[in-house]
Amino acid sequence: RFVGHSNVQTDIKEACFLGPGDAYVAAGSDDGCVYIWDRWTGDLIRILHADHDIVNCVQPHPTEPLLATSGLEDLVRLWRPNAPRLRPPSPAAHSPSP
């Protein structure tokens, strides 16, 4: 379960998988932020302040480490990681042991 975001003013926010192996989930929020979670653990990894009001659209680039976000402002923001590339979490590492 992915928690931390706020959707009380509008009903639907775009969410997407991103990163190597689709290891992360990103979604917009009514608080003007984009939330990024670890897909396998549900841990909140990052909060991006992407709009003054509401973030409706979140889309990854199909081949580059780039995320586009937009909300109610007349602006599309592009996000690129500034940290060294990390290996994605392994689904097997998060599987329950028998």
C-alpha positions in Angstrom: 0.0 0.0 0.0 1.3 3.4 -1.0 0.6 6.2 1.6 1.6 9.8 2.1 -0.2 11.5 -0.7 -3.4 13.6 -0.4 -6.3 13.5 -2.8 -9.3 15.4 -1.4 -9.9 18.2 -3.9 -9.9 16.1 -7.1 -10.7 12.4 -7.7 -8.1 11.0 -10.0 -4.3 11.4 -10.2 -2.0 9.9 -12.7 0.3 7.2 -11.3 3.1 5.4 -13.2 6.0 2.9 -12.8 9.4 4.3 -13.3 13.1 3.4 -12.9 15.1 0.3 -13.9 12.8 -2.7 -13.9 9.8 -0.4 -13.0 11.1 -0.5 -9.4 9.3 2.7 -8.3 5.7 4.1 -8.3 5.1 7.8 -8.7 1.8 9.7 -8.3 0.6 13.2 -8.2 -1.2 14.7 -5.2 -3.6 17.5 -4.2 -0.8 19.0 -2.0 1.3 19.9 -5.1 3.8 17.1 -4.6 4.8 14.0 -6.5 5.3 11.0 -4.3 7.7 8.2 -5.3 7.6 4.8 -3.5 9.6 1.6 -3.7 7.3 -0.7 -5.7 8.2 -3.8 -3.6 8.1 -2.4 -0.1 5.8 0.6 -0.4 8.4 2.7 1.4 8.2 6.4 0.5 11.4 7.2 -1.3 11.1 10.8 -2.4 8.7 13.8 -2.4 9.1 16.3 -5.2 7.5 19.7 -4.8 6.1 20.0 -8.3 3.2 22.5 -8.3 1.8 25.3 -6.1 -1.6 23.5 -6.0 -2.3 20.1 -7.5 -0.2 17.6 -9.5 -2.4 15.7 -12.0 0.0 14.3 -14.5 3.1 12.2 -13.9 4.8 10.5 -16.9 8.2 8.9 -17.2 10.3 9.1 -20.4 10.3 5.7 -22.1 14.1 5.3 -22.3 15.8 8.1 -20.3 15.8 8.7 -16.5 13.4 11.6 -16.9 10.0 12.4 -15.3 7.5 15.0 -16.6 5.0 16.5 -14.1 2.2 19.0 -14.5 -0.7 20.4 -12.5 -2.8 23.5 -12.4 0.0 25.8 -13.2 0.8 26.7 -16.9 4.1 24.7 -16.5 5.4 21.3 -17.2 8.4 20.3 -15.0 11.1 17.8 -16.1 12.9 15.9 -13.4 16.2 14.0 -13.7 18.0 12.2 -10.9 21.2 13.9 -9.7 22.5 10.9 -7.9 24.6 8.1 -9.4 22.5 5.3 -10.9 21.5 2.7 -8.4 20.6 -0.8 -9.1 16.9 -1.4 -8.8 15.6 -3.3 -5.8 15.2 -7.0 -6.6 11.7 -8.4 -6.3 13.2 -11.6 -4.9 14.8 -9.6 -2.1 11.3 -8.5 -0.9 9.6 -11.9 -1.3 8.6 -13.7 1.9 10.8 -16.5 2.9 9.2 -20.0 2.9 
